[in-house]
Amino acid sequence: MALSVIVLAAGQGTRMNSTKPKVLQQLAGKPLLHHVLLTAQQLVPEQILVVCGYRGEELQKACQEFKVDWVWQTEQRGTGHAVQVAYPDIVANNRVLVLYGDVPLISTATLKNFINSTPADALGILTAQVAKPQGLGRIIRDSNNKVIHIIEHKDASPEQQQITEINTGIYLIPQRHLAAWLANLKPQNSQQEYYLTDIIALAVNDKVAISDCSIADEIEITGVNSQQQLAMLERQYQLTLAQQLLEHGVKVYDPNRLDIRGVVNAGKDCSIDVNVVFEGTVVLGDNVQIGANVFLKDCVVESDAVILPFSMLDNVVVGIGAQVGPFARLRPGTRLHAQTKVGNFVEIKNSNIGVGTKVNHLSYIGDAQLGSSVNIGAGVITCNYDGAHKHQTIIEDEVFIGSNCELIAPVRVGKGATLAAGTTLLKDAPPGGLTLTKKMLTSILDWRRPTKAKASQTGEK
């Protein structure tokens, strides 16, 4: 039987104190709704319906990468009402999985187990035992331990509020039963809303089997309603990701001070110091060392490379045994080959840096091709932008560039050439020779350095 997925995402989330829709708040670098849609996609459903309402246009724009159908719930009157709105678009005879845009960490493995363990014609309900069930709907069972009802916390009696088995809100519903159950929902509760939870009692009345499946990891069913809850879930999730790295053999100096906003694939014997942030997809080879306060986005760092503290790398490949930093910035399109060295306060953008080449300090290299065993002195700049277009600088193998040189692109420095300190290179430098800008040194013996006038001479007090 095919699967339809409904994701409820219409609420504003007033407790977030934000103008942004709640499901667009970010967890681990992605909107909450993205986490849910990525998981839903892994189930390969026939359709994914997203129920939107508050600032729905923003949701649609933020989720353009996903193949989903959008359903508008212009008036938010509860979970049952949201599914009522979506019902006309559900493919006939499918099983309907209900998920929530503000419950981001439900896993594909859990949902697959839930689907596979629920008989085709049964109503499936995902439950959990939690230590603090306050505010959550409680599972009511009969003397045979069968689920017969769900009652919301605010509607529960003091005795029912002592129950620790809660409703996660995730259901698997045969479409052929859904129309009648939705039609019979009544707003008979303190909120005057249509609760989807009421279909449990309706299923019992119709003698439809109820299949419950319990989930062990509470983080998977944790919802987000406030910035405090979001921050707590972020830390829990980051600790989970850090634990996975530790289990893989990565040395994480402090799991509480690591942020992964994407995917990290690490080899053997890597080490990650404190306050490191990973974004996008980052691949670390064996024995990579990442220093404190480093930012890496969509990077490949090959084996034995060292990234020293306070460095920022974005869309970069770092070769075997290379060293970067401290305080280096490598921008998109940069490729460092093996045994290169990029030192402190160096910025490199869209450049290829050859084997064994050194750019040690205080330099800018942009739109350049550097050969092997090149030495770049302090304060060297490739002047790649003329105000309208970018131009390339080519520096061949074994070139020595002295300090404070300016290379006005487009320009080429031939193999083995030397540029004397302070040279402004306006044309190609021939291979093997010394190129310099001639400047006459002048000394003025009777020159006096300017001094500030004393206060009494200027009238100042």
Sequence and secondary structure as in RCSB ss.txt:
>XXXX:A:sequence
MALSVIVLAAGQGTRMNSTKPKVLQQLAGKPLLHHVLLTAQQLVPEQILVVCGYRGEELQKACQEFKVDWVWQTE
QRGTGHAVQVAYPDIVANNRVLVLYGDVPLISTATLKNFINSTPADALGILTAQVAKPQGLGRIIRDSNNKVIHI
IEHKDASPEQQQITEINTGIYLIPQRHLAAWLANLKPQNSQQEYYLTDIIALAVNDKVAISDCSIADEIEITGVN
SQQQLAMLERQYQLTLAQQLLEHGVKVYDPNRLDIRGVVNAGKDCSIDVNVVFEGTVVLGDNVQIGANVFLKDCV
VESDAVILPFSMLDNVVVGIGAQVGPFARLRPGTRLHAQTKVGNFVEIKNSNIGVGTKVNHLSYIGDAQLGSSVN
IGAGVITCNYDGAHKHQTIIEDEVFIGSNCELIAPVRVGKGATLAAGTTLLKDAPPGGLTLTKKMLTSILDWRRP
TKAKASQTGEK
>XXXX:A:secstr
  EEEEEEE    GGG  SS GGGSEETTEEHHHHHHHHHHHT  SEEEEEE TTHHHHHHHTTTS  EEEE SS
   HHHHHHHHGGGS TT EEEEEETT TT  HHHHHHHHHHS TTSEEEEEEE S  TTS EEEE TTS EEEE
E GGG  TTGGG  EEEEEEEEEEHHHHHHHHHT    STT    GGGHHHHHHHTT  EEEEEES GGGG    
SHHHHHHHHHHHHHHHHHHHHHTT EES GGGEEEEEEEEE TT EE TTEEEEEEEEE TT EE TT EEES E
E TT EE TT EEESEEE TT EE SS EE TTEEE TT EEEET EEES EE TT EEEES EEESEEE TT E
E TT EEE B SS B  EEE TT EE TT EEESSEEE TT EE TT EE S B TTSEE         TT    
    HHHHT  
